[in-house]
């Protein structure tokens, strides 16, 4: 596991699950930091480098998350279109998935997207077309650059991307505090 800020120092974050301002209304984890497996981190760095030439940056909502957070999410939304079934685990628990959006690299202002993060409606789906042309372009830019560098989009969430073949990576339920200690040693 790699701490993303070691590869993308200017990565912006908005940790919704570290507050109660998320779809569960509960704090799902404490003192988060952005971690991914090396393969995913390297690909996300390539995404960031590519966007940098356009004056665009990344705003991360979530990357690795402990398995216990997936259990809490499933209790609130037991619908695998929008939450990972704990029986299968999540790409987030495996360190290969990210939830993110695009921002103006200079102002930090998010680019307009179809919905806010964690909106469980058809409007958040990649195939939803009844949107302003700028929003469609922004969503297409995010999807295009993420897929170009090897991530796959989740069809029901414009913000969610993961590496293919998730079962190649084990599920993890490591707290962020322990992850910080573990990654410092390795």
LINKA-V384775 format. One record per residue. N is the residue number from 1. RES is the residue in three letters. OMEGA is omega in whole degrees, -180 to 180 (none if undefined). BURIAL is # if it has 16 or more other ideal C-beta (glycine too) atoms within 10 Angstrom, else .. D_LAST is the distance of its C-alpha to the last C-alpha in Angstrom with 2 decimals. Layout:
n->N res->RES omega->OMEGA burial->BURIAL d_last->D_LAST
n->N res->RES omega->OMEGA burial->BURIAL d_last->D_LAST
This chain:
n->1 res->UNK omega->-178 burial-># d_last->8.79
n->2 res->UNK omega->172 burial-># d_last->9.38
n->3 res->UNK omega->-171 burial-># d_last->11.25
n->4 res->UNK omega->-179 burial-># d_last->14.56
n->5 res->UNK omega->174 burial->. d_last->15.82
n->6 res->UNK omega->179 burial->. d_last->13.42
n->7 res->UNK omega->-179 burial-># d_last->15.44
n->8 res->UNK omega->-173 burial-># d_last->18.64
n->9 res->UNK omega->-178 burial->. d_last->19.23
n->10 res->UNK omega->178 burial->. d_last->22.68
n->11 res->UNK omega->177 burial-># d_last->21.89
n->12 res->UNK omega->180 burial->. d_last->24.37
n->13 res->UNK omega->175 burial-># d_last->23.89
n->14 res->UNK omega->-172 burial-># d_last->26.48
n->15 res->UNK omega->-179 burial-># d_last->24.98
n->16 res->UNK omega->-177 burial-># d_last->28.09
n->17 res->UNK omega->174 burial-># d_last->26.55
n->18 res->UNK omega->175 burial-># d_last->25.51
n->19 res->UNK omega->177 burial->. d_last->29.26
n->20 res->UNK omega->-180 burial->. d_last->32.34
n->21 res->UNK omega->179 burial->. d_last->33.35
n->22 res->UNK omega->-173 burial-># d_last->32.43
n->23 res->UNK omega->178 burial-># d_last->34.42
n->24 res->UNK omega->-175 burial-># d_last->33.70
n->25 res->UNK omega->-178 burial->. d_last->34.87
n->26 res->UNK omega->171 burial->. d_last->32.06
n->27 res->UNK omega->-176 burial->. d_last->28.76
n->28 res->UNK omega->175 burial-># d_last->26.26
n->29 res->UNK omega->-176 burial-># d_last->23.08
n->30 res->UNK omega->175 burial->. d_last->22.26
n->31 res->UNK omega->-178 burial->. d_last->20.16
n->32 res->UNK omega->169 burial-># d_last->18.70
n->33 res->UNK omega->-176 burial-># d_last->16.34
n->34 res->UNK omega->178 burial-># d_last->16.19
n->35 res->UNK omega->171 burial-># d_last->13.39
n->36 res->UNK omega->171 burial-># d_last->13.93
n->37 res->UNK omega->-174 burial-># d_last->12.63
n->38 res->UNK omega->-179 burial->. d_last->12.10
n->39 res->UNK omega->180 burial->. d_last->15.71
n->40 res->UNK omega->180 burial-># d_last->17.24
n->41 res->UNK omega->179 burial-># d_last->15.55
n->42 res->UNK omega->179 burial->. d_last->16.84
n->43 res->UNK omega->179 burial-># d_last->20.21
n->44 res->UNK omega->174 burial-># d_last->20.46
n->45 res->UNK omega->177 burial-># d_last->19.92
n->46 res->UNK omega->176 burial->. d_last->22.79
n->47 res->UNK omega->-178 burial-># d_last->24.84
n->48 res->UNK omega->179 burial-># d_last->24.41
n->49 res->UNK omega->179 burial->. d_last->25.33
n->50 res->UNK omega->-179 burial->. d_last->28.35
n->51 res->UNK omega->-178 burial-># d_last->29.54
n->52 res->UNK omega->-179 burial->. d_last->29.19
n->53 res->UNK omega->179 burial->. d_last->32.15
n->54 res->UNK omega->-178 burial->. d_last->34.26
n->55 res->UNK omega->-178 burial->. d_last->33.38
n->56 res->UNK omega->177 burial-># d_last->31.54
n->57 res->UNK omega->-179 burial-># d_last->28.16
n->58 res->UNK omega->170 burial-># d_last->26.20
n->59 res->UNK omega->-175 burial-># d_last->26.44
n->60 res->UNK omega->174 burial-># d_last->23.90
n->61 res->UNK omega->-177 burial-># d_last->25.18
n->62 res->UNK omega->174 burial-># d_last->22.36
n->63 res->UNK omega->174 burial-># d_last->19.26
n->64 res->UNK omega->170 burial-># d_last->17.07
n->65 res->UNK omega->179 burial-># d_last->19.16
n->66 res->UNK omega->-179 burial-># d_last->19.13
n->67 res->UNK omega->-179 burial-># d_last->21.65
n->68 res->UNK omega->177 burial->. d_last->23.92
n->69 res->UNK omega->177 burial-># d_last->24.74
n->70 res->UNK omega->177 burial-># d_last->26.04
n->71 res->UNK omega->-180 burial->. d_last->28.29
n->72 res->UNK omega->180 burial-># d_last->29.72
n->73 res->UNK omega->-178 burial-># d_last->30.38
n->74 res->UNK omega->178 burial-># d_last->32.17
n->75 res->UNK omega->-178 burial->. d_last->34.46
n->76 res->UNK omega->-177 burial->. d_last->35.72
n->77 res->UNK omega->179 burial->. d_last->35.85
n->78 res->UNK omega->-176 burial->. d_last->36.14
n->79 res->UNK omega->-173 burial->. d_last->36.64
n->80 res->UNK omega->170 burial->. d_last->34.15
n->81 res->UNK omega->-172 burial->. d_last->35.34
n->82 res->UNK omega->178 burial-># d_last->33.60
n->83 res->UNK omega->-180 burial-># d_last->31.15
n->84 res->UNK omega->174 burial-># d_last->29.01
n->85 res->UNK omega->-179 burial->. d_last->30.66
n->86 res->UNK omega->178 burial-># d_last->28.36
n->87 res->UNK omega->179 burial->. d_last->29.67
n->88 res->UNK omega->-174 burial->. d_last->27.78
n->89 res->UNK omega->-176 burial-># d_last->24.93
n->90 res->UNK omega->171 burial-># d_last->23.95
n->91 res->UNK omega->176 burial-># d_last->21.97
n->92 res->UNK omega->179 burial-># d_last->20.49
n->93 res->UNK omega->-179 burial-># d_last->19.27
n->94 res->UNK omega->180 burial-># d_last->17.68
n->95 res->UNK omega->-178 burial-># d_last->15.91
n->96 res->UNK omega->-177 burial-># d_last->18.44
n->97 res->UNK omega->177 burial-># d_last->21.23
n->98 res->UNK omega->169 burial-># d_last->22.26
n->99 res->UNK omega->-174 burial-># d_last->25.40
n->100 res->UNK omega->175 burial-># d_last->26.53
n->101 res->UNK omega->-180 burial-># d_last->29.56
n->102 res->UNK omega->177 burial-># d_last->30.70
n->103 res->UNK omega->168 burial-># d_last->31.70
n->104 res->UNK omega->-173 burial->. d_last->33.72
n->105 res->UNK omega->-176 burial-># d_last->31.15
n->106 res->UNK omega->-177 burial->. d_last->33.54
n->107 res->UNK omega->-176 burial->. d_last->34.84
n->108 res->UNK omega->-179 burial->. d_last->32.08
n->109 res->UNK omega->179 burial->. d_last->34.91
n->110 res->UNK omega->173 burial-># d_last->34.04
n->111 res->UNK omega->-179 burial-># d_last->36.03
n->112 res->UNK omega->179 burial->. d_last->38.53
n->113 res->UNK omega->-174 burial-># d_last->37.44
n->114 res->UNK omega->-177 burial-># d_last->39.52
n->115 res->UNK omega->168 burial-># d_last->38.45
n->116 res->UNK omega->176 burial->. d_last->36.13
n->117 res->UNK omega->179 burial-># d_last->32.74
n->118 res->UNK omega->173 burial-># d_last->33.17
n->119 res->UNK omega->-175 burial-># d_last->36.83
n->120 res->UNK omega->178 burial->. d_last->37.86
n->121 res->UNK omega->178 burial->. d_last->40.98
n->122 res->UNK omega->-179 burial->. d_last->42.20
n->123 res->UNK omega->179 burial->. d_last->41.91
n->124 res->UNK omega->-178 burial-># d_last->38.08
n->125 res->UNK omega->180 burial-># d_last->38.41
n->126 res->UNK omega->-179 burial-># d_last->37.85
n->127 res->UNK omega->178 burial->. d_last->41.37
n->128 res->UNK omega->-172 burial-># d_last->43.11
n->129 res->UNK omega->-176 burial->. d_last->45.29
n->130 res->UNK omega->-176 burial->. d_last->47.60
n->131 res->UNK omega->174 burial-># d_last->45.67
n->132 res->UNK omega->-176 burial->. d_last->46.34
n->133 res->UNK omega->178 burial->. d_last->45.74
n->134 res->UNK omega->179 burial->. d_last->43.15
n->135 res->UNK omega->178 burial-># d_last->41.12
n->136 res->UNK omega->179 burial-># d_last->41.42
n->137 res->UNK omega->-180 burial->. d_last->40.28
n->138 res->UNK omega->179 burial-># d_last->37.24
n->139 res->UNK omega->180 burial-># d_last->36.20
n->140 res->UNK omega->177 burial->. d_last->36.85
n->141 res->UNK omega->179 burial->. d_last->34.81
n->142 res->UNK omega->-179 burial-># d_last->31.73
n->143 res->UNK omega->-178 burial-># d_last->32.22
n->144 res->UNK omega->-178 burial->. d_last->33.06
n->145 res->UNK omega->178 burial-># d_last->30.06
n->146 res->UNK omega->-180 burial-># d_last->27.60
n->147 res->UNK omega->178 burial->. d_last->29.31
n->148 res->UNK omega->-178 burial->. d_last->29.60
n->149 res->UNK omega->168 burial-># d_last->25.83
n->150 res->UNK omega->176 burial-># d_last->25.46
n->151 res->UNK omega->175 burial-># d_last->25.37
n->152 res->UNK omega->180 burial-># d_last->28.17
n->153 res->UNK omega->168 burial-># d_last->30.25
n->154 res->UNK omega->-172 burial-># d_last->31.32
n->155 res->UNK omega->-175 burial->. d_last->35.11
n->156 res->UNK omega->-178 burial-># d_last->35.79
n->157 res->UNK omega->-177 burial-># d_last->33.32
n->158 res->UNK omega->-174 burial-># d_last->33.41
n->159 res->UNK omega->-171 burial-># d_last->30.05
n->160 res->UNK omega->179 burial-># d_last->27.91
n->161 res->UNK omega->178 burial-># d_last->26.09
n->162 res->UNK omega->174 burial-># d_last->23.71
n->163 res->UNK omega->176 burial-># d_last->22.67
n->164 res->UNK omega->177 burial->. d_last->25.15
n->165 res->UNK omega->-176 burial->. d_last->24.84
n->166 res->UNK omega->-176 burial-># d_last->22.80
n->167 res->UNK omega->175 burial->. d_last->23.20
n->168 res->UNK omega->-175 burial->. d_last->20.82
n->169 res->UNK omega->-178 burial-># d_last->17.98
n->170 res->UNK omega->173 burial->. d_last->17.86
n->171 res->UNK omega->179 burial-># d_last->18.91
n->172 res->UNK omega->175 burial-># d_last->16.61
n->173 res->UNK omega->-177 burial->. d_last->17.99
n->174 res->UNK omega->178 burial-># d_last->15.14
n->175 res->UNK omega->178 burial->. d_last->16.43
n->176 res->UNK omega->178 burial-># d_last->15.18
n->177 res->UNK omega->179 burial->. d_last->14.85
n->178 res->UNK omega->179 burial->. d_last->12.53
n->179 res->UNK omega->179 burial-># d_last->10.56
n->180 res->UNK omega->179 burial->. d_last->10.23
n->181 res->UNK omega->-177 burial->. d_last->9.08
n->182 res->UNK omega->-178 burial->. d_last->6.56
n->183 res->UNK omega->176 burial->. d_last->5.08
n->184 res->UNK omega->-180 burial->. d_last->5.60
n->185 res->UNK omega->-173 burial->. d_last->3.82
n->186 res->UNK omega->none burial->. d_last->0.00
